[in-house]
Amino acid sequence: MMIACRVNGASRRLKVHPMKRVLDVLREDLGLTGTKEGCGEGECGACTVLIDGLPVNSCLVPAAHLDGAEVTTIEALSGEKLHPLQEAFVVHGGAQCGICTPGMIMAALDVPKGASTGEIQEALAGNLCRCTGYEAIYRSVKAGRAGKASRAGRR
């Protein structure tokens, strides 16, 4: 099947099997390996990307759904410098082994500035981390959304 979509702002035309997972299209066909596979069952959120602005588990979405869609992956967030959320995950210890980090950051993009810890927990509810105990992740999201990821602010 031929699909036409936009990935990280670039128009793409791909020939893919319609039931191939979006996760595999991104990693194998497009070389965008920032999106990680954790469980492969939609339970962990490591593979979270935005499709038409909404966070989705890319391991559950067939490639056929990409036709005409806008896809945003973790690679789109940084250019010459890191996105404030990425910087905050580094500064505040939200990233440990790194498997969940891209999915956490993609899910956190819609967290409003000034969100409470409870609101952050709700936004990240579909994302699991087996390393941090979550407090560092919540701190990272709060700082990143506030634009306060300075190294001086590290605890």
C-alpha positions as CSV (number, residue, x, y, z in Angstrom):
1,M,0.0,0.0,0.0
2,M,1.3,3.5,-0.8
3,I,0.8,6.0,1.9
4,A,1.4,9.7,2.0
5,C,1.9,11.5,5.3
6,R,4.0,14.1,7.0
7,V,6.6,13.0,9.5
8,N,8.2,15.6,11.6
9,G,7.1,18.3,9.1
10,A,8.4,16.5,6.0
11,S,6.2,15.0,3.3
12,R,6.7,11.3,2.9
13,R,5.5,8.7,0.5
14,L,6.0,5.1,1.6
15,K,5.2,1.7,0.3
16,V,4.3,-0.4,3.3
17,H,2.1,-3.3,4.3
18,P,-1.1,-1.8,5.7
19,M,-0.9,-3.8,8.9
20,K,2.7,-3.0,9.6
21,R,2.9,-1.1,12.9
22,V,3.6,2.6,12.8
23,L,6.5,1.9,15.3
24,D,8.2,-0.3,12.7
25,V,7.6,2.1,9.9
26,L,9.2,4.9,11.9
27,R,12.2,2.8,13.0
28,E,12.8,0.5,10.0
29,D,11.5,2.4,7.0
30,L,12.4,6.0,8.1
31,G,15.3,5.4,10.4
32,L,13.7,7.3,13.3
33,T,15.0,5.2,16.2
34,G,14.1,7.6,18.9
35,T,10.7,6.0,19.3
36,K,11.3,2.9,21.5
37,E,9.5,-0.4,21.8
38,G,8.9,-1.4,25.3
39,C,6.1,-4.0,25.6
40,G,4.7,-4.1,22.1
41,E,1.2,-4.4,23.6
42,G,0.3,-0.7,24.2
43,E,0.8,-1.0,27.9
44,C,4.0,0.9,28.6
45,G,3.9,4.1,26.4
46,A,7.6,3.9,25.4
47,C,6.5,4.1,21.7
48,T,4.3,7.2,22.2
49,V,4.2,9.6,19.2
50,L,1.8,12.2,18.1
51,I,-0.5,11.4,15.2
52,D,-2.5,14.4,14.1
53,G,-1.5,16.1,17.4
54,L,-2.7,13.3,19.7
55,P,-0.4,11.0,21.7
56,V,-0.8,7.3,20.6
57,N,1.0,4.1,21.2
58,S,2.7,3.5,17.8
59,C,3.0,-0.2,18.5
60,L,-0.8,-0.5,18.2
61,V,-1.5,1.6,15.1
62,P,-1.4,0.0,11.7
63,A,0.5,1.9,9.0
64,A,-2.7,2.2,6.9
65,H,-3.8,4.9,9.5
66,L,-0.8,7.1,8.5
67,D,-2.2,7.9,5.1
68,G,-2.9,11.6,5.2
69,A,-1.7,12.0,8.8
70,E,0.7,14.2,10.5
71,V,3.2,12.3,12.7
72,T,5.5,13.9,15.2
73,T,8.3,11.9,16.9
74,I,10.9,12.7,19.5
75,E,13.3,13.6,16.8
76,A,11.2,16.6,15.8
77,L,11.7,18.3,19.2
78,S,15.4,19.2,19.1
79,G,17.3,21.1,16.5
80,E,20.4,23.0,17.4
81,K,19.5,22.7,21.1
82,L,17.3,20.4,23.2
83,H,13.6,21.1,23.7
84,P,12.9,22.4,27.2
85,L,11.3,19.1,28.2
86,Q,14.4,17.2,27.0
87,E,16.7,19.5,28.8
88,A,14.6,19.2,32.0
89,F,14.8,15.4,31.8
90,V,18.6,15.6,31.7
91,V,18.9,18.3,34.4
92,H,16.3,16.9,36.8
93,G,17.1,13.2,36.5
94,G,13.9,12.2,34.7
95,A,15.9,10.0,32.2
96,Q,17.7,6.9,33.5
97,C,17.9,4.0,31.1
98,G,16.2,6.0,28.4
99,I,13.7,3.4,27.1
100,C,10.6,5.3,28.5
101,T,12.0,8.8,28.1
102,P,10.9,9.6,24.5
103,G,7.4,8.4,25.2
104,M,7.2,10.3,28.4
105,I,8.3,13.5,26.7
106,M,5.9,13.1,23.8
107,A,3.0,12.5,26.3
108,A,4.1,15.5,28.3
109,L,3.9,17.9,25.4
110,D,0.3,18.8,26.2
111,V,0.8,19.3,29.9
112,P,0.0,22.9,30.6
113,K,2.5,25.3,32.2
114,G,1.9,25.4,35.9
115,A,0.2,21.9,36.0
116,S,0.0,20.2,39.4
117,T,1.7,16.9,40.0
118,G,-1.7,15.3,39.8
119,E,-2.3,16.7,36.4
120,I,1.1,15.5,35.3
121,Q,0.4,12.1,36.7
122,E,-2.8,11.9,34.7
123,A,-1.2,13.1,31.5
124,L,1.5,10.4,31.9
125,A,-0.8,7.6,33.1
126,G,-0.2,5.4,30.1
127,N,3.6,5.6,30.4
128,L,5.6,3.2,32.6
129,C,9.1,3.7,34.0
130,R,10.9,0.9,35.7
131,C,13.9,3.0,36.9
132,T,13.1,6.4,38.4
133,G,10.1,6.0,40.8
134,Y,8.4,8.8,38.9
135,E,9.2,11.7,41.2
136,A,12.2,12.8,39.0
137,I,9.9,12.5,35.9
138,Y,7.2,14.7,37.4
139,R,9.8,17.2,38.5
140,S,11.3,17.2,35.0
141,V,7.9,17.7,33.3
142,K,7.0,20.5,35.7
143,A,10.4,22.3,35.0
144,G,10.3,21.6,31.3
145,R,6.8,23.0,30.8
146,A,7.7,26.0,32.9
147,G,10.9,26.5,30.8
148,K,13.0,26.3,33.9
149,A,15.4,23.4,33.1
150,S,18.6,25.3,34.1
151,R,21.4,23.2,35.4
152,A,21.5,25.4,38.4
153,G,18.0,24.2,39.4
154,R,19.0,20.6,39.7
155,R,18.2,18.9,42.9
